[in-house]
């Protein structure tokens, strides 16, 4: 069973999916920025936070677990996903399009860059991961090196400190198998694609790919923000969520 935390008590439900290094706390910065009519349902995906892992792990199993949460609500919901959480949201929407009113995709890659794909290489990848994402020294060094992809108050690596490397690597390996934007060309619902002006080049390059594929896509560029939009620009993200089509 997936653990979820709710912010707000409104009738308009926003199911929130964190990225491969996050948990439900990813969406805490949105609390207080949405009107009373909204309710954020922030999930701990299987294996994260207080949600038990799926055994054996599979992307289909993760998507099915998310679907089971959404089906508890009588009316269609909206989805918001941070980074790879948005990719999972797209997968959910393929399975139950009639239950998804809209998707808000935050800093979503159209493809997996080589610097992430490296960690999926058998034997070598897990060692590299433990020396970087799973090491306090490695996280500090990477966060410093990526200063130009974030604002001063955000930390790109902090959320990985308490994550199980077997879980994060399982997600990364599964995400590497996704086919890319063309897979989602049939999605009928509106999609808000939100990215930071200072984010990774691969995300910025992805914008045109998503625009060419999703018929109801609307692009939002947030100036001054990097990859961690919820930490760096929660008010701007909330404004996009409230701007209902």
Helices and strands as residue ranges (DSSP letters): E 3-7, E 12-17, G 24-30, E 38-44, H 59-70, E 77-82, H 84-95, G 97-99, E 100-106, H 114-117, G 118-120, H 124-131, H 136-145, G 147-149, G 158-160, H 165-175, G 181-184, E 190-196, H 201-213, E 217-222, H 229-232, H 234-242
